[in-house]
């Protein structure tokens, strides 16, 4: 009796060791095939059976399948360890979940112990006939995950002889059939199996998704980066210099350049700042990077490539004009490089909505980044571009420089989050009170603070532009804000704040005054105190505050209605509202004719040809207007000069009568010339006005031609 108990105890210990071995090893495997193989090897040893199979549930097809078909026990015990067994086949099989013994267990969750399979109608005898194997008994049990869902089935076949168990039970049949103890062991075993299989499947899903992401990234990189043809076209063009473009001034009209002009100007700024030579940037890499940056800005109303170019231009002016401290620049060349690149990339892939909106709609970006959501995304997009083939403008930096410049670019882009600006502003204002004397170039915190303030100042620098530019840009900004407000109403069902509420558009001047006083004026005052070279920006803000004040108190004519499309062109001014209405009718009629003409290429081609003619006329009238403007300015200078001469001649008249007569005759001739120039001046002014109207009319025509294919938003203000 003691001998039997001892043998039972040894057998139980061996089985427990098998469970422990499974617990230790099953989670080390990450491939599902390896996990299944380990499960079957352990099962063969655990219940001392001849064969074991594991089938997984495919919920999508309602099938059971297995990539590792079968493992049989090794009678000789090749390694003498639990879990030994020989893998018999490695092929995937599939069958419906409602067929066979395994199918019954998978659909019902019932554990089956079948002592005589040939008398069970659910047993498929064809497999035994084909292989010559004889199935004497079966233990089939469901495998569940941690949520209790059936994810598979384990099937053990032909229990082997166990003398200790047989003698203790006193039942000869138990020598060849599964017992209740086997069922209990397999229940414990199935728990580990379920966890191991579930984890392996999750890991495989993650790996599969990683590869999908890589493929998607390859596709996106192809479509989101500049083509070799584009790069070659720009490299073959004549290079421009900053002096030729006359862009080294804060009041430069950045929006006066077309898209290609902004690319040439950006490359010219890289060169003029010395980055190309100092950091050994290859020309093709530079053009490819700049072109791809432009391509990765979305066609939103304001936060697009033109905004990025304007911000980068402001930083260019800051770097060029800032006053050295003690004969040294306040920031290093590498920091200047990072700030300029940060300005170009600071709003990459902007969606036209702010951080609060991303969080409110539970957008995926908000799940990735809990703070500075969009800014972190902009930086990630920057890294993606830099890591794309042929785009790394930092590739020739030393490892130390590379590490630092990436850190500086990240800090620069994150600094455009106004929440960070509000945290740091008071520190910089305090530092600027000493006229910058408290600043130390050798103190990293000082350089970081100064860089952050420069990024904010450049990001909102539209407020410093001459009044006509500022007025137009403000209306574009609020057009984008109003679109977000519309989304908040429609998607969130809530009333947006005033600055994003289209119904509050008449309060734009007052909102601009608040923006200037609360956000803009403090930083530009502090910068002007810190460095006198920044004073032009402060003067620009002060002048614009006066103009917005006039609009707010009603002493200036109200703003008109502008039409802004996704390409950010100012389509219509208030004096052309009637013209736009006429052209809209014409455009609708042409659109109807195109749609009703069979939808062939002929209708679309005619519309495109007319649009091309309008664009050609627009370019011609713009050139004529610019020529008239130059003539007008020349005439004005001549009038001033001649009037000065007339006044000077009268004052210089002497007592000599003949001299007085000659002087009088000369004065009369000069006055006649002045009057003639004034008349010519007036005629030129009238001609220029007509040319302006012709340009606006051509622009309106182009707008109507393209309007059906472009997303647009109307900003009705005042």
LINRAHU-V36489 format. One record per pair of residues at least 6 apart in sequence whose ideal C-beta (glycine too) atoms are under 6 Angstrom apart, sorted by the first residue. I is the first residue (numbers start at 0). GAP is how many residues later the second one is. D is the distance in Angstrom with one decimal. If there is no record, write none. Layout:
# LINRAHU-V36489
I|GAP|D, I|GAP|D
This chain:
# LINRAHU-V36489
3|160|5.9, 3|163|5.6, 3|164|5.6, 6|157|3.6, 7|156|5.0, 7|160|6.0, 10|153|5.8, 14|31|5.8, 14|170|5.8, 17|24|5.7, 17|27|5.4, 17|28|4.7, 17|64|4.5, 21|20|4.7, 21|170|5.1, 22|169|5.6, 25|12|5.8, 25|166|5.8, 25|170|3.7, 28|6|4.7, 29|173|4.8, 31|168|4.6, 31|172|5.8, 32|34|5.3, 32|35|5.8, 34|161|5.1, 34|162|5.8, 34|165|4.4, 35|18|5.0, 35|32|4.8, 36|31|5.2, 38|15|5.6, 38|154|5.0, 39|12|4.3, 39|14|5.7, 39|31|3.9, 40|30|5.9, 40|42|4.6, 40|44|4.4, 41|41|4.9, 42|9|4.2, 42|113|5.8, 43|8|4.9, 43|27|5.9, 43|29|4.6, 43|41|4.5, 44|37|4.3, 44|38|5.0, 45|139|5.8, 45|143|5.9, 46|109|5.4, 46|135|4.7, 47|112|4.6, 47|114|6.0, 48|107|4.4, 48|109|5.7, 48|110|5.4, 49|22|5.9, 49|23|5.3, 49|107|6.0, 49|108|3.9, 50|19|5.8, 50|21|4.8, 50|106|4.3, 51|19|5.4, 51|104|5.0, 52|17|5.2, 52|102|4.8, 53|100|5.2, 54|9|4.1, 54|11|4.8, 54|47|5.3, 54|97|5.9, 54|98|4.8, 55|9|5.9, 55|96|4.4, 56|49|5.9, 56|94|5.5, 56|95|5.9, 57|7|5.6, 61|35|5.1, 62|31|4.9, 62|33|6.0, 63|31|5.9, 63|33|5.6, 63|38|5.8, 63|42|5.8, 64|27|6.0, 64|29|4.4, 65|27|6.0, 66|25|4.8, 68|20|4.2, 68|22|6.0, 68|24|6.0, 69|18|4.6, 69|19|5.4, 70|14|4.8, 70|16|5.5, 71|14|5.7, 71|16|5.4, 72|12|5.7, 73|10|5.2, 73|11|5.7, 73|12|5.3, 76|7|5.9, 77|6|5.7, 96|6|5.0, 96|9|5.1, 96|10|5.6, 99|22|6.0, 99|24|5.5, 100|21|5.0, 100|39|5.3, 101|51|4.7, 101|53|5.5, 103|18|5.7, 104|7|5.9, 104|35|4.8, 104|37|5.4, 104|48|5.1, 105|44|5.9, 105|47|5.0, 108|33|4.9, 108|41|5.8, 110|30|4.8, 111|28|4.6, 112|26|5.5, 112|65|5.1, 113|6|5.5, 113|24|4.4, 114|22|5.3, 114|62|5.0, 116|6|4.2, 116|18|4.9, 116|21|5.6, 127|7|5.7, 134|22|5.7, 135|22|5.1, 135|40|5.9, 136|22|5.7, 136|40|4.8, 137|19|5.6, 138|17|4.4, 138|39|4.3, 139|15|4.7, 140|13|5.5, 140|45|5.2, 140|49|5.6, 141|8|4.9, 141|11|5.8, 142|8|5.8, 142|9|4.1, 142|11|5.9, 142|47|5.1, 142|50|5.0, 142|51|4.9, 143|6|5.7, 143|50|4.9, 144|6|5.1, 144|49|5.1, 144|53|4.2, 158|18|5.7, 158|19|4.8, 160|14|4.9, 165|8|5.1, 165|9|4.6, 220|167|5.2, 223|71|5.9, 223|72|5.5, 224|67|4.5, 224|163|5.5, 225|62|5.2, 225|65|3.5, 225|66|4.8, 229|61|5.6, 230|53|5.8, 230|56|5.0, 230|57|5.0, 233|53|4.9, 234|52|5.9, 239|24|4.7, 239|28|5.0, 240|27|5.9, 241|6|5.5, 241|26|5.0, 241|30|4.4, 244|20|5.6, 246|18|6.0, 247|72|5.7, 249|67|5.2, 249|286|4.5, 249|287|5.8, 250|215|5.4, 253|55|6.0, 253|56|4.3, 253|59|5.3, 261|47|4.6, 262|27|5.7, 265|24|5.1, 268|47|4.5, 269|6|5.5, 272|46|6.0, 274|62|5.2, 277|55|5.9, 279|116|4.0, 280|112|5.1, 284|108|5.8, 287|102|5.3, 287|103|5.7, 288|102|4.9, 288|104|5.1, 291|93|5.6, 292|51|5.5, 293|11|4.6, 295|52|5.3, 295|53|5.9, 296|7|4.9, 296|8|4.1, 298|267|3.9, 299|52|3.7, 300|175|5.9, 300|178|5.1, 300|179|4.0, 300|263|5.6, 301|174|5.2, 301|175|5.0, 301|178|4.4, 302|44|4.7, 302|47|3.8, 303|264|5.9, 305|262|5.6, 307|36|5.6, 307|39|5.8, 310|32|4.5, 310|147|4.8, 310|148|5.5, 311|31|4.1, 311|32|4.7, 313|144|4.1, 313|147|4.1, 314|24|5.6, 314|25|5.4, 314|28|4.5, 314|143|4.7, 317|136|5.9, 318|17|5.1, 320|212|4.4, 321|209|5.6, 321|211|5.3, 322|208|5.2, 322|210|5.1, 329|111|5.8, 330|116|5.8, 333|67|6.0, 333|71|5.7, 334|73|5.6, 337|67|5.1, 337|70|3.3, 337|71|4.8, 337|74|5.9, 338|73|5.4, 340|68|5.7, 341|67|5.0, 341|70|3.0, 341|71|5.2, 342|115|5.7, 344|37|4.2, 345|32|5.9, 345|67|4.9, 345|70|5.0, 346|31|5.8, 347|30|4.7, 347|33|3.9, 348|32|4.9, 351|128|5.4, 352|131|4.9, 354|18|4.5, 354|19|5.5, 356|127|5.8, 357|7|5.2, 357|8|4.4, 357|15|4.9, 358|7|4.5, 359|132|5.8, 364|8|5.3, 364|12|5.4, 365|7|5.4, 368|7|4.1, 371|42|5.5, 371|45|4.4, 374|38|5.6, 374|39|4.9, 374|42|4.8, 377|35|5.3, 378|31|5.2, 378|34|4.6, 384|6|5.3, 385|6|5.1, 393|8|5.6, 393|11|5.6, 411|43|5.2, 414|37|3.9, 414|40|4.2, 415|39|5.6, 415|43|4.9, 420|35|4.6, 423|28|5.6, 426|22|5.9, 427|21|5.6, 427|25|4.8, 427|98|5.7, 428|97|4.7, 430|7|5.0, 430|8|6.0, 431|94|4.2, 431|97|4.5, 431|98|4.0, 435|94|4.5, 438|7|5.3, 439|6|5.3, 455|67|6.0, 456|66|5.5, 456|70|5.9, 459|60|6.0, 461|11|4.4, 462|57|5.0, 462|78|5.7, 463|73|4.3, 463|76|3.5, 463|77|5.4, 466|77|6.0, 466|80|4.9, 469|74|4.9, 471|98|5.6, 473|38|6.0, 474|87|5.1, 474|240|5.3, 475|88|5.4, 477|30|5.8, 477|237|5.8, 478|85|4.8, 478|234|4.9, 478|236|4.1, 480|18|5.6, 480|19|4.5, 481|20|4.3, 482|230|5.4, 483|16|5.3, 484|11|3.5, 484|15|3.5, 484|16|5.1, 484|17|6.0, 487|6|5.8, 487|8|4.6, 497|6|4.5, 498|12|5.3, 504|211|5.5, 504|212|4.8, 505|212|5.4, 507|209|4.8, 508|39|5.0, 508|42|3.8, 508|43|4.0, 509|42|5.0, 511|36|4.6, 512|35|5.4, 512|39|5.8, 515|29|5.0, 519|21|5.4, 520|20|6.0, 523|13|5.2, 523|14|4.4, 523|17|5.1, 526|7|4.1, 527|6|5.0, 527|7|4.7, 527|10|4.3, 549|6|3.7, 557|160|3.4, 558|158|4.5, 558|159|4.5, 559|13|5.8, 559|14|2.5, 560|155|5.0, 561|8|6.0, 561|153|5.6, 562|8|3.9, 562|9|4.6, 562|151|6.0, 564|145|4.5, 564|147|4.7, 565|144|5.5, 565|145|4.9, 570|132|4.0, 571|8|4.8, 571|128|5.7, 575|120|5.1, 575|124|5.7, 578|118|5.8, 578|121|5.5, 579|120|5.1, 582|117|5.2, 582|118|5.6, 582|121|4.5, 583|120|5.6, 586|117|3.5, 590|117|5.8, 593|9|3.8, 593|13|5.5, 596|6|4.0, 610|94|4.3, 613|84|5.8, 613|87|4.7, 613|88|5.4, 616|81|5.3, 617|80|3.7, 620|70|6.0, 620|73|4.3, 620|74|5.0, 620|77|5.9, 621|73|5.5, 623|67|5.4, 624|66|3.6, 624|70|5.8, 627|56|5.9, 627|59|5.2, 627|60|4.5, 627|63|5.6, 628|59|5.8, 630|53|5.5, 631|52|4.4, 631|56|5.8, 634|42|5.7, 634|45|5.9, 634|46|4.5, 634|49|5.9, 637|39|5.5, 638|38|5.1, 641|28|5.8, 641|31|5.9, 641|32|4.8, 642|31|6.0, 644|25|5.9, 645|21|5.8, 645|24|4.7, 645|25|6.0, 648|14|5.9, 648|18|5.4, 652|7|5.4, 652|10|4.5
